[in-house]
């Protein structure tokens, strides 16, 4: 059995096939002719692609349900799963609708900014404990002088506003709220991630187009080594993964997605949205477990 991985863009084109569309006409013909020899798995990355459309509107919900029906027919409920607890990746057979419902339930607890996060708690006792703790944090000065940030370049204005750095007497509550809102902003506001990435690349002298490089990782390493960072891509990626996991051993999934996202952050095939970048990293990881991607 030949395991073939198709991302959602290809699957969507196959589903909405027109008579004159290539290469999807030929691909559909091959898949139809070889149903007993080709296995097309789905993953959480495919289903996550559908979550946004499902939640946008009633029409989006109906369209997503049709997409799920097509995906179920195409994959016969064969999937590739990653077990975060045991750090293992394995093939399985799991009902698409059940998996999608689980992801939808988990996604519903995600909230945007810090204020909406706090309002999502319905337990009064928990709310009271949070309120008491947060009131205490408001009384502890952070030691950061907001006036210093006024001297920064205008390109950092987005981050100054996010961190409430134009207020005086910044406290630990401000920092907690600012950090939370900044992370949420990467997913909600594409400009925030792009601004941070481009600012870092400009400051480090790494604003380069690698699209025509024969070996982009090698080229990035050469430029990183000669920059203020003074390290290769592998050294940079290893430092990043160590800072995330401390004493815990990262999995192959962690290492792969870390490297994939860093390639974007360092300027290779730059994505417009942080959410799309993460989804593409997951697609690439799962696709690496197949015979064809």
C-alpha positions in Angstrom: 0.0 0.0 0.0 1.4 3.4 -1.0 0.7 6.0 1.6 0.2 9.4 -0.1 -0.2 12.7 1.8 -2.2 15.5 0.2 -2.6 18.9 2.0 -6.0 20.5 2.2 -5.3 22.7 -0.9 -4.9 19.7 -3.1 -7.9 17.9 -1.5 -10.1 20.9 -1.9 -9.2 21.1 -5.6 -10.0 17.4 -6.1 -13.3 17.9 -4.4 -14.3 20.9 -6.5 -12.9 19.4 -9.7 -13.6 21.0 -13.1 -13.1 19.2 -16.4 -10.2 21.4 -17.5 -8.2 21.5 -14.3 -4.8 19.9 -14.4 -2.9 18.3 -12.7 -6.0 17.5 -10.6 -7.7 15.7 -13.4 -4.8 13.3 -13.8 -4.3 12.9 -10.1 -8.0 12.1 -9.6 -7.8 9.5 -12.4 -4.7 7.9 -10.8 -6.3 7.8 -7.4 -9.6 6.4 -8.7 -7.8 3.7 -10.7 -5.6 2.6 -7.8 -7.9 2.7 -4.8 -6.6 -0.7 -3.6 -3.0 0.4 -3.8 -3.0 4.0 -2.6 -3.9 5.0 1.0 -4.5 8.7 1.7 -4.5 9.5 5.4 -5.9 12.6 7.1 -4.5 14.3 10.1 -5.4 16.9 12.7 -3.8 19.5 10.4 -6.5 18.8 7.8 -9.3 19.1 10.3 -7.8 22.3 11.9 -7.9 23.8 8.4 -11.6 23.4 8.5 -12.3 24.7 12.0 -12.2 28.4 11.0 -14.7 28.0 8.2 -17.0 25.9 10.4 -17.2 28.6 13.1 -17.5 31.6 10.8 -21.1 31.3 9.7 -24.0 28.9 9.1 -23.0 28.7 5.4 -19.4 27.8 6.5 -20.7 25.1 8.8 -22.7 23.5 5.9 -19.7 23.7 3.6 -17.4 22.2 6.2 -19.8 19.3 6.7 -19.6 18.6 3.0 -15.8 18.8 3.1 -15.8 16.3 6.0 -17.9 13.9 4.0 -15.6 14.1 1.0 -12.5 13.7 3.3 -14.1 10.6 4.9 -14.7 9.1 1.5 -11.2 9.9 0.2 -9.3 8.6 3.3 -11.7 5.9 4.5 -11.1 7.2 8.0 -7.4 6.3 7.8 -5.3 8.9 9.7 -1.9 9.6 11.2 -1.9 10.5 14.9 0.6 12.2 17.1 0.4 11.3 20.8 1.6 14.3 22.7 1.8 12.5 26.0 3.9 9.5 24.8 5.6 11.5 22.0 4.8 8.9 19.3 3.4 9.2 15.8 1.5 6.2 14.3 -1.1 5.3 11.7 -4.6 4.5 12.8 -8.2 4.3 11.8 -10.4 6.9 13.5 -13.8 8.4 12.6 -13.3 11.8 11.0 -16.5 13.3 12.5 -15.5 12.1 16.0 -12.0 13.6 15.7 -13.3 16.9 14.3 -15.8 17.2 17.2 -13.0 16.7 19.7 -10.9 19.4 18.0 -13.9 21.7 17.9 -14.5 21.2 21.6 -10.8 21.9 22.4 -10.7 24.9 20.1 -13.8 26.4 21.8 -11.8 27.0 25.1 -9.3 29.1 23.3 -9.9 32.8 23.9 -8.4 35.9 22.4 -7.0 38.6 24.7 -6.3 38.4 28.4 -9.6 40.0 29.5 -11.7 37.5 27.5 -9.5 34.7 29.0 -10.4 35.8 32.5 -14.1 36.1 31.7 -14.1 32.5 30.4 -13.9 31.1 33.9 -17.4 30.4 35.3 -16.4 29.0 38.7 -16.9 31.8 41.2 -14.3 30.4 43.7 -11.7 30.2 41.0 -12.6 33.7 39.8 -12.2 35.1 43.3 -8.8 33.5 43.7 -7.7 34.8 40.3 -8.9 38.3 41.1 -7.1 38.3 44.5 -3.8 37.1 42.9 -4.1 39.6 40.0 -4.8 42.5 42.4 -1.6 41.6 44.2 0.4 41.6 40.9 -0.9 45.1 40.2 0.8 46.3 43.4 4.3 44.9 42.5 6.3 47.3 40.3 8.2 45.5 37.4 11.2 47.8 37.5 10.7 48.7 33.8 10.7 52.4 32.9 8.2 53.0 30.1 9.9 56.2 29.2 12.9 54.3 27.9 10.6 52.6 25.3 9.7 56.0 23.9 13.2 56.1 22.5 12.7 53.0 20.4 12.2 53.1 16.6 8.6 53.7 15.4 8.6 50.2 13.9 8.2 48.9 17.4 5.1 51.0 18.2 2.8 47.9 17.8 4.7 46.2 20.6 4.8 49.3 22.8 1.0 49.6 22.7 0.5 45.9 23.3 2.7 45.9 26.4 1.1 49.1 27.8 4.6 50.6 27.9 3.3 54.1 27.5 1.8 53.9 31.0 3.8 54.9 34.0 4.4 52.6 37.0 4.3 49.4 35.0 3.6 46.5 37.2 3.7 42.7 36.9 0.0 42.6 36.0 0.7 44.8 33.0 3.5 42.5 31.9 1.4 39.4 32.3 -1.5 40.9 30.3 0.8 42.3 27.7 2.6 39.0 27.2 -0.7 37.1 26.9 -2.2 39.6 24.4 1.0 39.6 22.3 0.9 35.8 21.9 -2.8 35.9 21.1 -2.1 38.7 18.6 0.3 36.5 16.6 -2.7 34.3 15.7 -5.4 37.1 15.4 -3.3 39.8 13.7 -1.0 38.7 10.9 0.8 42.1 11.0 2.2 41.4 14.5 4.1 38.3 13.5 5.3 39.8 10.2 6.4 43.0 12.0 8.4 41.1 14.6 10.0 38.8 12.0 11.0 41.6 9.7 12.3 43.8 12.5 14.6 41.0 13.7 15.8 40.3 10.2 16.5 43.9 9.5 18.4 44.5 12.8 20.5 41.3 12.2 21.1 42.2 8.5 19.4 39.0 7.4 16.6 40.4 5.1 17.5 38.2 2.2 15.5 36.4 -0.5 16.4 32.7 -0.3 13.8 31.5 -2.9 16.4 30.8 -5.6 19.1 29.3 -3.3 20.1 25.7 -4.1 20.7 25.0 -0.4 18.8 27.7 1.7 19.7 26.2 5.1 23.4 26.4 4.2 23.0 30.0 2.9 21.1 30.9 6.1 23.8 29.4 8.2 26.5 31.3 6.5 24.7 34.6 7.0 23.7 33.8 10.6 27.4 33.0 11.4 28.5 36.3 10.0 25.8 38.3 11.8 25.7 39.5 15.4 24.1 36.1 16.3 27.4 34.3 15.3 25.9 30.8 15.0 24.8 28.4 12.3 21.1 27.5 11.6 21.5 24.2 13.5 23.0 26.0 16.5 20.3 28.7 16.4 17.6 26.0 16.2 19.1 23.9 19.0 19.4 26.9 21.3 15.7 27.7 20.6 14.5 24.2 21.4 16.6 24.0 24.6 15.1 27.3 25.8 11.6 25.9 25.3 12.1 22.4 26.8 14.8 23.1 29.5 15.5 19.6 31.0 12.7 17.8 29.1 13.7 15.8 26.0 11.9 17.2 22.9 10.3 14.7 20.5 10.9 14.4 16.8 7.7 16.3 16.3 8.9 19.2 18.5 12.3 19.4 16.7 10.8 19.2 13.2 8.2 21.9 13.8 10.7 24.1 15.6 13.1 23.9 12.6 10.3 24.5 10.1 9.0 27.6 11.9 12.5 29.0 12.4 13.2 28.8 8.6 10.2 31.1 8.1 11.3 33.4 10.9 14.8 33.6 9.4 13.3 34.6 6.0 12.8 31.4 4.0 9.5 31.2 2.2 7.9 33.7 4.6 4.2 33.0 5.4 1.7 35.8 5.9 0.0 34.4 9.0 1.4 32.7 12.0 -1.6 30.2 12.1 -0.9 29.2 8.5 2.8 28.7 9.3 2.0 26.4 12.2 -0.5 24.4 10.1 2.0 24.0 7.3 4.6 22.8 9.7 2.2 20.1 10.9 1.3 19.1 7.3 5.0 18.8 6.5 5.7 16.7 9.6 2.8 14.2 8.9 3.7 14.2 5.2 7.2 13.0 6.1 5.6 9.8 7.4 4.3 9.0 4.0 5.7 7.6 0.7 4.7 10.7 -1.2 3.9 14.3 -0.2 
